[in-house]
């Protein structure tokens, strides 16, 4: 698998290394999916508070994660919102989360009229940097949402210790990390609540949906109310009495997504093992190419590679270009070689317009206005998050590490990288070309 520096680049009209047909799709559908989905169709029960597939998924996922309880939800975002509401987060309270994550890790706070506060990330794991956490805590802080990013666990021990010291709830955003572990513990089992997504791109698909895990009896009871309009349930009949005791929502899941998710859970570990094998192979080969930094996994963690994230370093590659220009040029060249690449988040979350304008609920500036009226000033200047900003300048996601793809595809991806990095002077000439790399998944 030698360097193909003499081959004409795809960006110059040459033959691409890969074709779209080289990539196989996710999720992997098995006979278990078909069997369980047909069971739902044959039963005639497609939804309901005590629907059997939903109940079975809740039991099986709680057992897999190692928590006492689980509730299914309609999305990971709903699970996060439920977690904040169940933990008593309310108007004017602050939650702390990572500057590099998906929007919902922060916007869930707005749904409780609470204010998101951000901390920068660790430069190797891209998870919340625990060393910066304590400085962000105020008398208004009520919860911390560490994000297990792209399949890798956050550094939970110091986060949990800081939370305990200050009496804060820890809500794990594990929406991208099904089956990942930290020091032998599965993510989603360490905080007050663990939240997962069942979006079809995730390591465990339900099509759409979410999961809310906890060991706390009070939190599971509160979560049940919040999930279904705040309605009380009769203790004998287990039927809704249509008496809303608290503010709730319609966050229930349904039987067909639950059936799909149950089938996916049956194969989760083996499918994660394929991701890990593919990712490790890619990392070993790409690390040989100057200017490419493969993803880092601490030895105490099991990374399940929801996304395979590489960073580019122009200085190490021996070229003179600013880091963003270099990343964009390389992305375009790889895309033209048939590699499915593209950024997931293009900026730190606090740089998004929602937080720059602080107009969550229109011109009233709520929820920020609650504390601003008391003299508190909020500032989402992106310069406060230099590591997250640098990451957004330098990283791309290489798609396709999931099953049923295997080493053959990984080798083709490596060959494309070798071809591109063997002709970087030519690649940089196309930095301003109108090519828009990116791929779902």
C-alpha angles and dihedrals in degrees: 000000000000128000114280097209094145095055118102110255119245088233087063094047098274125140112281118238092227138035125210088247089065088072120080119208133252137256103052107227115208137180087265090064091050093045096050094042090050089050088059093048092047093048095055089221108117101156144001142119094272099032110153101231091050091049092048093050091050091052095045095045093048089052092047094049095039101241130127096234143029134181123194117225137185093255145355088253090057090050091054092049091048090051093054092046092047091050090055099251108161147161114333094006118128129227124194123219142155124290090222111057143087117300094250092067086070106022091059085073091058090058087063092045087249126135123244116225119191135213127193124254137250108264094229106036098029088219125121111300105235090200089068098042102086093053089060095055118104135169086270096058114113106162145015121217109197112190122219092215125214092339100316125111121240117239094271105177096068091039092053092045092052091046091051091048091055099035095246131152118241116215112186116217097208095157091125100037114066107167096007116138139206116202089338095311121113115240113252093041101078106065133055088271134011118204128201136180126223094197110148093250093056124100088257112038128201092164086250132351145093144234131224115199128187144150092210118102094204092050094050091050091048090045092054090055095046092048094059112039094285089283120162118234123220108247094220105039095027088222126136113259093199093236110128108212095177138013108284141167141214098264100139122130127222139236101257095053089044091052091050091047092049090054091047091050089057088063101029098109095047092047091048089051089057090051090050093048092049093045094048091050092049092047094050092052100038092049087067091064114083112237098031121104113192120208118284124230119190112229092243092058138076108216113204096190104226080169129017105220123192128184127211126219114192093192092054088046089056098242133120108235136113113262097251095048090049093050093048093048093049092047091053093048092048091048090054088052088058097258112142101229136148144129122279100196113021096192140017110278094246088058091063117109093248091065098034091056095035090210099136093148101022130269093342089076092222131196092023091050091064092071096027087066086061093051099266114142122206122203126183096181104160090219086077088070106050096156093052090046093050090049091054088053096050112031137085132178117239107209128210105056089120125095139297084040114089146180093300090065091043090055091052090050090051090049090054091051090049091050093050097043090048090064105035095143088059092043092055091057088070098050091112097043116123097249119133113200120193141117137201117242 
